[in-house]
Amino acid sequence: MIVVAGPASPKLGKRVAELLECELAPLEWKRFPDGESYIRIPGDLKGESVVVVQSTSPPQDKRLMELFFILDLINELGAREVTVVIPYLAYMRQDKRFREGEVVSIKVVSRLIESFNVDRVILVDVHSRKVLDSFNVDVAEVSAMPLIGSYFSSIDLVNPFVLAPDKKALILAERVAEKIGCKYDFLEKRRDRITGEIKTYFKKINVKGRDVVIVDDIISTGGTIANAAEMARSLGARRIYAACTHALLVKNALMRLSSAGVFEIIGTDTIESNVSKVSVAPAIVSVL
Protein backbone atom coordinates (compact mmCIF):
# COMPACT_ATOMS: atom_id res chain seq x y z
CA MET A 1 0.00 0.00 0.00
CA ILE A 2 1.22 3.50 -0.87
CA VAL A 3 -0.16 6.78 0.50
CA VAL A 4 -0.29 9.94 -1.60
CA ALA A 5 -0.75 13.09 0.49
CA GLY A 6 -2.39 15.88 -1.50
CA PRO A 7 -1.40 19.57 -1.19
CA ALA A 8 -4.22 20.23 1.31
CA SER A 9 -3.32 17.35 3.65
CA PRO A 10 0.46 16.86 3.86
CA LYS A 11 0.61 16.32 7.63
CA LEU A 12 -2.46 14.09 7.83
CA GLY A 13 -1.29 12.02 4.85
CA LYS A 14 2.09 11.51 6.51
CA ARG A 15 0.43 10.45 9.78
CA VAL A 16 -1.76 7.93 7.93
CA ALA A 17 1.30 6.45 6.18
CA GLU A 18 3.17 6.21 9.50
CA LEU A 19 0.29 4.42 11.23
CA LEU A 20 -0.08 2.05 8.27
CA GLU A 21 3.71 1.56 8.24
CA CYS A 22 3.70 1.99 4.49
CA GLU A 23 5.37 4.18 1.88
CA LEU A 24 4.48 7.84 1.46
CA ALA A 25 4.79 8.65 -2.23
CA PRO A 26 6.66 11.82 -3.16
CA LEU A 27 4.41 14.47 -4.63
CA GLU A 28 5.54 17.63 -6.37
CA TRP A 29 3.05 20.50 -6.30
CA LYS A 30 3.16 24.15 -7.19
CA ARG A 31 1.00 26.96 -8.53
CA PHE A 32 1.86 28.76 -11.70
CA PRO A 33 1.81 32.60 -11.68
CA ASP A 34 -1.69 32.55 -13.19
CA GLY A 35 -2.99 30.35 -10.36
CA GLU A 36 -3.12 27.02 -12.19
CA SER A 37 -1.93 23.95 -10.27
CA TYR A 38 0.92 21.61 -11.17
CA ILE A 39 1.01 18.02 -9.87
CA ARG A 40 3.72 15.39 -10.37
CA ILE A 41 4.25 11.98 -8.75
CA PRO A 42 7.68 10.63 -9.66
CA GLY A 43 7.91 6.88 -10.08
CA ASP A 44 5.67 3.98 -11.00
CA LEU A 45 2.46 2.97 -9.20
CA LYS A 46 1.71 0.02 -11.45
CA GLY A 47 -0.11 -2.73 -9.59
CA GLU A 48 -0.09 -0.83 -6.29
CA SER A 49 -2.94 -0.22 -3.85
CA VAL A 50 -2.95 3.56 -3.45
CA VAL A 51 -4.55 5.70 -0.75
CA VAL A 52 -5.01 9.37 -1.65
CA VAL A 53 -5.49 11.81 1.23
CA GLN A 54 -6.73 15.22 0.09
CA SER A 55 -9.05 17.58 1.92
CA THR A 56 -11.21 19.98 -0.09
CA SER A 57 -11.42 22.91 2.30
CA PRO A 58 -11.25 26.51 1.00
CA PRO A 59 -10.37 27.27 -1.71
CA GLN A 60 -12.74 24.38 -2.41
CA ASP A 61 -12.74 24.43 -6.20
CA LYS A 62 -8.94 24.61 -6.30
CA ARG A 63 -8.62 21.68 -3.88
CA LEU A 64 -11.11 19.63 -5.88
CA MET A 65 -9.15 20.22 -9.08
CA GLU A 66 -5.96 19.11 -7.32
CA LEU A 67 -7.75 15.96 -6.21
CA PHE A 68 -8.96 15.26 -9.76
CA PHE A 69 -5.45 15.76 -11.13
CA ILE A 70 -4.03 13.29 -8.59
CA LEU A 71 -6.72 10.67 -9.23
CA ASP A 72 -6.29 10.91 -13.00
CA LEU A 73 -2.50 10.66 -12.66
CA ILE A 74 -2.71 7.63 -10.38
CA ASN A 75 -4.85 5.84 -12.94
CA GLU A 76 -2.34 6.66 -15.68
CA LEU A 77 0.53 5.40 -13.50
CA GLY A 78 -1.18 2.02 -13.28
CA ALA A 79 -2.57 1.81 -9.73
CA ARG A 80 -4.39 -1.47 -9.13
CA GLU A 81 -6.75 -0.12 -6.48
CA VAL A 82 -7.55 3.44 -5.42
CA THR A 83 -8.98 4.56 -2.08
CA VAL A 84 -9.62 8.28 -1.76
CA VAL A 85 -9.74 9.79 1.71
CA ILE A 86 -11.45 13.19 1.71
CA PRO A 87 -11.20 14.43 5.32
CA TYR A 88 -13.31 17.52 4.63
CA LEU A 89 -15.66 17.16 1.67
CA ALA A 90 -16.58 20.42 -0.05
CA TYR A 91 -20.25 21.10 -0.80
CA MET A 92 -21.52 18.42 1.60
CA ARG A 93 -23.88 20.93 3.23
CA GLN A 94 -25.65 21.36 -0.11
CA ASP A 95 -27.08 17.84 0.11
CA LYS A 96 -30.67 18.61 -0.89
CA ARG A 97 -32.76 21.24 -2.65
CA PHE A 98 -33.63 23.70 0.10
CA ARG A 99 -35.29 26.12 -2.33
CA GLU A 100 -36.81 25.56 -5.75
CA GLY A 101 -34.29 25.79 -8.57
CA GLU A 102 -31.17 25.05 -6.49
CA VAL A 103 -28.48 22.62 -7.62
CA VAL A 104 -27.78 19.70 -5.26
CA SER A 105 -24.05 20.35 -5.32
CA ILE A 106 -22.87 17.23 -3.49
CA LYS A 107 -24.35 15.02 -6.22
CA VAL A 108 -22.21 16.79 -8.81
CA VAL A 109 -19.07 16.46 -6.67
CA SER A 110 -19.65 12.76 -5.94
CA ARG A 111 -20.19 11.96 -9.63
CA LEU A 112 -16.96 13.72 -10.56
CA ILE A 113 -14.98 11.80 -7.93
CA GLU A 114 -16.45 8.48 -9.09
CA SER A 115 -15.52 9.24 -12.70
CA PHE A 116 -11.86 8.60 -11.87
CA ASN A 117 -12.48 4.88 -11.22
CA VAL A 118 -12.01 5.05 -7.46
CA ASP A 119 -12.74 1.84 -5.58
CA ARG A 120 -13.52 3.34 -2.21
CA VAL A 121 -14.20 6.69 -0.59
CA ILE A 122 -13.54 7.46 3.09
CA LEU A 123 -15.07 10.58 4.67
CA VAL A 124 -14.92 12.11 8.14
CA ASP A 125 -18.06 13.32 9.97
CA VAL A 126 -20.28 14.10 7.00
CA HIS A 127 -23.05 16.63 7.43
CA SER A 128 -25.87 14.15 6.77
CA ARG A 129 -26.65 10.63 5.59
CA LYS A 130 -27.59 12.08 2.19
CA VAL A 131 -23.90 12.74 1.55
CA LEU A 132 -23.09 9.04 1.80
CA ASP A 133 -26.10 8.15 -0.33
CA SER A 134 -24.87 10.43 -3.10
CA PHE A 135 -22.01 8.02 -3.86
CA ASN A 136 -22.41 4.89 -5.96
CA VAL A 137 -19.08 3.36 -4.92
CA ASP A 138 -18.08 1.82 -1.59
CA VAL A 139 -18.10 4.66 0.93
CA ALA A 140 -17.22 4.71 4.62
CA GLU A 141 -17.61 7.42 7.23
CA VAL A 142 -15.48 7.72 10.36
CA SER A 143 -16.00 10.10 13.26
CA ALA A 144 -13.51 12.36 15.01
CA MET A 145 -15.73 12.72 18.08
CA PRO A 146 -14.24 9.86 20.15
CA LEU A 147 -10.78 11.31 19.46
CA ILE A 148 -11.95 14.79 20.46
CA GLY A 149 -13.48 13.28 23.59
CA SER A 150 -10.16 11.58 24.43
CA TYR A 151 -8.39 14.92 24.00
CA PHE A 152 -10.66 16.58 26.55
CA SER A 153 -10.45 13.66 28.94
CA SER A 154 -6.68 14.17 29.03
CA ILE A 155 -6.87 17.78 30.22
CA ASP A 156 -7.94 19.09 33.60
CA LEU A 157 -11.58 20.15 33.15
CA VAL A 158 -13.69 21.33 36.07
CA ASN A 159 -16.98 19.42 36.34
CA PRO A 160 -17.28 19.30 32.51
CA PHE A 161 -20.48 19.52 30.51
CA VAL A 162 -20.82 18.90 26.76
CA LEU A 163 -23.25 21.07 24.82
CA ALA A 164 -24.59 20.61 21.29
CA PRO A 165 -25.60 23.92 19.66
CA ASP A 166 -28.62 22.22 18.04
CA LYS A 167 -30.46 18.90 18.13
CA LYS A 168 -28.70 17.60 15.02
CA ALA A 169 -25.35 17.78 16.81
CA LEU A 170 -26.65 15.88 19.85
CA ILE A 171 -25.17 12.57 18.67
CA LEU A 172 -21.77 14.28 18.39
CA ALA A 173 -22.05 15.66 21.91
CA GLU A 174 -23.01 12.22 23.18
CA ARG A 175 -19.88 10.63 21.69
CA VAL A 176 -17.63 13.27 23.22
CA ALA A 177 -19.36 13.15 26.61
CA GLU A 178 -19.04 9.36 26.68
CA LYS A 179 -15.26 9.65 26.45
CA ILE A 180 -15.07 12.42 29.04
CA GLY A 181 -17.58 10.73 31.33
CA CYS A 182 -19.95 13.65 31.82
CA LYS A 183 -23.46 14.88 31.05
CA TYR A 184 -24.57 16.56 27.83
CA ASP A 185 -27.52 18.45 26.35
CA PHE A 186 -28.53 20.45 23.28
CA LEU A 187 -29.99 23.84 22.36
CA GLU A 188 -32.71 24.71 19.86
CA LYS A 189 -31.82 26.86 16.87
CA ARG A 190 -33.43 28.06 13.65
CA ARG A 191 -31.70 29.26 10.48
CA ASP A 192 -33.28 31.59 7.91
CA ARG A 193 -32.81 29.79 4.57
CA ILE A 194 -32.53 33.09 2.67
CA THR A 195 -30.48 35.37 4.96
CA GLY A 196 -28.59 32.62 6.81
CA GLU A 197 -29.34 34.33 10.12
CA ILE A 198 -29.25 31.96 13.10
CA LYS A 199 -31.45 32.26 16.17
CA THR A 200 -30.73 30.18 19.29
CA TYR A 201 -33.50 29.80 21.85
CA PHE A 202 -32.79 30.13 25.56
CA LYS A 203 -32.70 26.92 27.56
CA LYS A 204 -32.02 26.52 31.26
CA ILE A 205 -29.08 24.16 31.69
CA ASN A 206 -26.94 23.54 34.77
CA VAL A 207 -23.49 24.82 33.75
CA LYS A 208 -22.76 27.27 36.57
CA GLY A 209 -19.11 27.01 37.58
CA ARG A 210 -18.51 24.23 35.04
CA ASP A 211 -16.26 23.91 32.01
CA VAL A 212 -18.45 23.66 28.92
CA VAL A 213 -17.40 21.96 25.70
CA ILE A 214 -19.55 23.05 22.75
CA VAL A 215 -19.36 20.43 19.98
CA ASP A 216 -20.32 20.57 16.30
CA ASP A 217 -19.18 18.99 13.05
CA ILE A 218 -18.27 22.26 11.31
CA ILE A 219 -17.39 25.72 12.55
CA SER A 220 -17.61 28.08 9.58
CA THR A 221 -18.43 31.70 10.44
CA GLY A 222 -18.84 30.76 14.10
CA GLY A 223 -22.36 32.15 14.48
CA THR A 224 -23.95 28.98 15.83
CA ILE A 225 -21.18 28.33 18.35
CA ALA A 226 -21.04 31.99 19.40
CA ASN A 227 -24.76 31.95 20.23
CA ALA A 228 -24.33 28.80 22.31
CA ALA A 229 -21.26 30.24 24.06
CA GLU A 230 -23.06 33.45 24.98
CA MET A 231 -25.89 31.43 26.46
CA ALA A 232 -23.49 29.22 28.44
CA ARG A 233 -21.67 32.30 29.70
CA SER A 234 -24.95 33.93 30.78
CA LEU A 235 -25.74 30.77 32.76
CA GLY A 236 -22.45 31.01 34.66
CA ALA A 237 -20.12 28.65 32.78
CA ARG A 238 -16.57 28.74 34.14
CA ARG A 239 -14.69 28.19 30.91
CA ILE A 240 -16.00 27.56 27.39
CA TYR A 241 -14.33 25.43 24.73
CA ALA A 242 -15.43 25.10 21.11
CA ALA A 243 -14.65 21.78 19.45
CA CYS A 244 -15.33 20.54 15.96
CA THR A 245 -14.12 18.15 13.31
CA HIS A 246 -13.90 20.70 10.50
CA ALA A 247 -12.61 24.12 11.61
CA LEU A 248 -13.23 26.29 8.54
CA LEU A 249 -13.16 29.50 10.62
CA VAL A 250 -13.96 31.87 7.75
CA LYS A 251 -14.42 35.64 7.83
CA ASN A 252 -14.15 36.95 11.41
CA ALA A 253 -14.98 33.63 13.11
CA LEU A 254 -12.03 33.70 15.52
CA MET A 255 -12.89 37.18 16.77
CA ARG A 256 -16.59 36.33 16.98
CA LEU A 257 -15.91 33.25 19.11
CA SER A 258 -13.48 35.06 21.36
CA SER A 259 -15.97 37.89 21.89
CA ALA A 260 -18.65 35.34 22.78
CA GLY A 261 -16.47 33.98 25.58
CA VAL A 262 -14.81 30.97 23.95
CA PHE A 263 -11.56 30.22 25.77
CA GLU A 264 -10.08 27.79 23.25
CA ILE A 265 -10.95 26.27 19.86
CA ILE A 266 -10.08 22.63 19.20
CA GLY A 267 -10.22 21.37 15.63
CA THR A 268 -8.79 18.37 13.81
CA ASP A 269 -6.42 17.96 10.89
CA THR A 270 -9.23 17.37 8.39
CA ILE A 271 -8.40 21.04 7.79
CA GLU A 272 -4.78 21.69 8.73
CA SER A 273 -4.39 24.92 10.72
CA ASN A 274 -3.22 26.35 14.03
CA VAL A 275 -6.28 24.89 15.81
CA SER A 276 -5.67 21.33 14.53
CA LYS A 277 -5.03 19.82 17.96
CA VAL A 278 -6.54 16.38 17.25
CA SER A 279 -5.52 14.07 14.41
CA VAL A 280 -8.13 11.94 12.66
CA ALA A 281 -5.42 9.61 11.29
CA PRO A 282 -6.25 6.78 13.76
CA ALA A 283 -9.92 6.86 12.73
CA ILE A 284 -9.01 6.74 9.04
CA VAL A 285 -6.51 3.93 9.51
CA SER A 286 -9.11 1.91 11.44
CA VAL A 287 -11.08 1.38 8.21
CA LEU A 288 -8.04 0.96 5.97
Secondary structure, 3 states (H helix, E strand, C coil): CEEEECCCCHHHHHHHHHHHCCEECCCEEEECCCCCEEEECCCCCCCCEEEEECCCCCCHHHHHHHHHHHHHHHHHCCCCEEEEEECCCCCCCCCCCCCCCCCCHHHHHHHHHHCCCCCEEEEECCCCHHHHHCCCCEEEEECCHHHHHHHHHCCCCCCCEEEECCHHHHHHHHHHHHHHCCEEEECEEEECCCCCCEEEECCCCCCCCCEEEEEEEEECCCHHHHHHHHHHHHCCCCEEEEEEEEECCCCCHHHHHHHCCEEEEEEECCCCCCCEEECCHHHHHHHC
